[in-house]
Amino acid sequence: MTQEFGQKVSNANANSEGATPLRVALLLLPKDAALPDTLANQPVRELQVDQTETDLTENKLAQTLEQAVSWVATGDLVCLQGAQQTLLLMPALKAAQHKLHPHAHLAALQYGQSQSSALQGALAQAKRQPDSVQCRAHINDMNKGFDALCRLIADIAQRTIRRSDTRRHYWFTEPYQGRVATLTLENTQPQQGKAQTHLAMVLTQGTGRLKARSLLSASQLFFLLPGSSEATLNQGLWALAAALDKLALSQTEPLAREMAIIELMQQNLDAFVTSGPTRFVICLQAISIEALGQEITAMSQALAKICKEKGEYRTPSGSYFSTAPLGQAKLAFVYPGVGTIYPDMLHELHSYFPALFSRLQQQGDLKAMLQADMIYQDDKAGTQQMPLSKMAIAGVGASYLLTKLLVDEFAVQPHFALGYSMGEAAMWASLDVWQDPHSLIDKTLSDPLFTEEISGPLKAVRRHWQLSENDPLEWNNFLVRCQGDDIQPLLERYPRAYLAITQGDTCVIAGCQASCQALLQELGKRGIAANRVTAMHTPPALSLQSQVQAFYHQALMAEAAEHPVKFISAASLIDGQDGAVNETQALSAEAIATSIAKTFCHRLDFESLIQSATHQGAALFVEVGADRQNCTLIDKILKASETPHVSVPVNARGANEVITLLKALGTLISHRVPVSLTVLQLGLKRELAKLQQRSAQGEPPLANTLFQEEV
């Protein structure tokens, strides 16, 4: 070990395997914050982290960390004060005795003449294997070292991992395994004649978590204006506009303006929750006070016309108003099929709903449920090349997660549920019908039904076409913009091309690639190749109906027989019925398995399925899954319908996930669907407390932005 780093921490070149793992609890605090109450009377050693030194040869950060660890080793409580945040270090036993939940633990601190040697020594001290490390961070500028350390601790506490392409997503782990990270710091300006020296740390997951980020803030405004008539709605708009004018005049300091608008949102939501029910609700959304004023003006100018025409009004910012609320009785959850998943889907949500993700992780393998290794990777093309079995799991997983978000976090309860193709399986898995839907994950990955019969080598197709294993088989699916009736007469001339799905003004044909291309040429249409190998909804799949039925024969929850949701299946239309699966009979494992098997193995008429849903009373369609493809289809199918309808995506590829969710909530509230606002209210409370603390410390509005979450 080089002399300038002291003698307390071992050199990685020494025998680090004999070094004792560190047990240092790490707790992040806002800058200059008071200690936790349980530590109020404890003596504290303070160290200032100087990150402004231009001379890095003394490596002040390394010395500071080493000194802090040596004090902790004697049982002391140490506070590291940085320019933006505070880090509290203490023995893990002391943290447990004071009932504290550390955000992370420091398990090793080692030096080396290279990054690899320092890291090897740190892992040896921590008694960790290299493959146990899920995140490896490296900083070659010591001036940024303390911020990097605090950021990594925050990521562990928030269960967030940063990829090499700078994208962030939930930090998935194998079941019952904690998160492990390493941080290596490099002295880029060593003294002349001395080798570069590296510092390596091993951090492990603590029991503490950062609190949820607020969905609402001064840059994400959300107001609800109830009323029983056009006049009362106008009064609400004028009152809000007047409140904004008053705020602008009375609060000139940016931080004070932020606090004032947060308080105004709080008052608005609190009043909405405690007031009695009204016929109408306007939802206003904007990204700033000025933009909110523009939303108010636009809504005011459009209100008379909307009320006269009994229509709806929406803006790109998410503001929404309906003069004909559809209500919860017409609410249907729609579950999309296999092809809607996309790279990095749902990557933002965990920081806003940490308790939900933690709960889902405890209930099952969340990593497997979302096929995280395929969805969250640097190679975006890899997601589109996923085999059918993995795409199916990830699609159901996305629907499952979003269902729990709507139902558990916002108390949204559908009256109907239906699915597009494999979305029917997602429907039964997500709405508390099956006892153990997670058991289907491994089954889907290994069962020949999905790996060999209707996908992969397509053995069912080979049998149907009487092909040997060595005969060539090129299968593809094509999306075509035309009616199914235009294709049907041509199918006799192309026995190996099938009309698999009809969905309004588009349809899907599948089969022998050459036959499909010839059919399209005769039709005079261009088809968009899906390049996906699946024989679902084609005649070869009919031979597998009994196998599909056996696959989905799952034990039901005890209360499933009396489930309040009306489940609509495409299988009912095949049987000539126009009603829910559980309309005339109690739900049973047999009935559910049969309906799924019929849906998967027969042609899917999605247009008729939506028409059937509207006949049964559904009109407010909420797509619960990745992207918004079903919403687009439903809008086209019902465009000419005289029955009012609204489609609502909860997620949309390429759009901000929080804004899309808030738009969905605003639409549901305006349609008078009961929605719990507790998540929004608690988030505003935390946001206001954070701003008040910054104000008390005299910080400018953009200071201390390393952690947007409340510690």
Stockholm file with secondary structure:
# STOCKHOLM 1.0

chainA/1-711         MTQEFGQKVSNANANSEGATPLRVALLLLPKDAALPDTLANQPVRELQVDQTETDLTENKLAQTLEQAVSWVATGDLVCLQGAQQTLLLMPALKAAQHKLHPHAHLAALQYGQSQSSALQGALAQAKRQPDSVQCRAHINDMNKGFDALCRLIADIAQRTIRRSDTRRHYWFTEPYQGRVATLTLENTQPQQGKAQTHLAMVLTQGTGRLKARSLLSASQLFFLLPGSSEATLNQGLWALAAALDKLALSQTEPLAREMAIIELMQQNLDAFVTSGPTRFVICLQAISIEALGQEITAMSQALAKICKEKGEYRTPSGSYFSTAPLGQAKLAFVYPGVGTIYPDMLHELHSYFPALFSRLQQQGDLKAMLQADMIYQDDKAGTQQMPLSKMAIAGVGASYLLTKLLVDEFAVQPHFALGYSMGEAAMWASLDVWQDPHSLIDKTLSDPLFTEEISGPLKAVRRHWQLSENDPLEWNNFLVRCQGDDIQPLLERYPRAYLAITQGDTCVIAGCQASCQALLQELGKRGIAANRVTAMHTPPALSLQSQVQAFYHQALMAEAAEHPVKFISAASLIDGQDGAVNETQALSAEAIATSIAKTFCHRLDFESLIQSATHQGAALFVEVGADRQNCTLIDKILKASETPHVSVPVNARGANEVITLLKALGTLISHRVPVSLTVLQLGLKRELAKLQQRSAQGEPPLANTLFQEEV
#=GR chainA/1-711 SS CCGGGCSSSCBTTSCGGGSCCCCEEEEEEETTCCCCGGGTTSCEEEEECCCCCSCGGGCHHHHHHHHHHHHHHTTCEEEEECSSEEEEEEEHHHHHHTTCCCSEEEEEEEEESSHHHHHHHHHHHHTCCGGGCCEEEEESCGGGHHHHHHHHHHHHHHTEEECTTSCEEECCCCTTCCCEEEEEEECSSCCTTSCCCEEEEEEEECSCCCCCCCSCBTTBEEEEEEESSHHHHHHHHHHHHHHHHHHHHHCCSHHHHHHHHHHHHHHHHHHHHHSCCCSEEEEEEESSHHHHHHHHHHHHHHHHHHHHHTCEEECTTSCEEESSCCCGGGEEEEECCGGGCCTTTTCSGGGTCHHHHHHHHHHSCHHHHTTHHHHSSSCTHHHHTCCHHHHHHHHHHHHHHHHHIIIIIHCCCCSEEEESTTHHHHHHHHTTCBSCTTHHHHHHHHCHIIIIISSTTCHHHHHHHTCCTTSCCCEEEEEESSCHHHHGGGGGGCTTEEEEEEETTEEEEEEEHHHHHHHHHHHTCCEEECCCCCCTTSHHHHTTHHHHHHHTCCCBCTTGGGCSSEEECHHHHHTTCCSCTTTSSCCCHHHHHHHHHHHHHSCEEHHHHHHHHHHTTCCEEEECSSSSHHHHHHHHHTTTCSSCCEEEESCCTTSCHHHHHHHHHHHHHHTTCCCCCHHHHHHHHHHHHHHHHHHHTTCCTTSSCSCCSCC
#=GC SS_cons         CCGGGCSSSCBTTSCGGGSCCCCEEEEEEETTCCCCGGGTTSCEEEEECCCCCSCGGGCHHHHHHHHHHHHHHTTCEEEEECSSEEEEEEEHHHHHHTTCCCSEEEEEEEEESSHHHHHHHHHHHHTCCGGGCCEEEEESCGGGHHHHHHHHHHHHHHTEEECTTSCEEECCCCTTCCCEEEEEEECSSCCTTSCCCEEEEEEEECSCCCCCCCSCBTTBEEEEEEESSHHHHHHHHHHHHHHHHHHHHHCCSHHHHHHHHHHHHHHHHHHHHHSCCCSEEEEEEESSHHHHHHHHHHHHHHHHHHHHHTCEEECTTSCEEESSCCCGGGEEEEECCGGGCCTTTTCSGGGTCHHHHHHHHHHSCHHHHTTHHHHSSSCTHHHHTCCHHHHHHHHHHHHHHHHHIIIIIHCCCCSEEEESTTHHHHHHHHTTCBSCTTHHHHHHHHCHIIIIISSTTCHHHHHHHTCCTTSCCCEEEEEESSCHHHHGGGGGGCTTEEEEEEETTEEEEEEEHHHHHHHHHHHTCCEEECCCCCCTTSHHHHTTHHHHHHHTCCCBCTTGGGCSSEEECHHHHHTTCCSCTTTSSCCCHHHHHHHHHHHHHSCEEHHHHHHHHHHTTCCEEEECSSSSHHHHHHHHHTTTCSSCCEEEESCCTTSCHHHHHHHHHHHHHHTTCCCCCHHHHHHHHHHHHHHHHHHHTTCCTTSSCSCCSCC
//
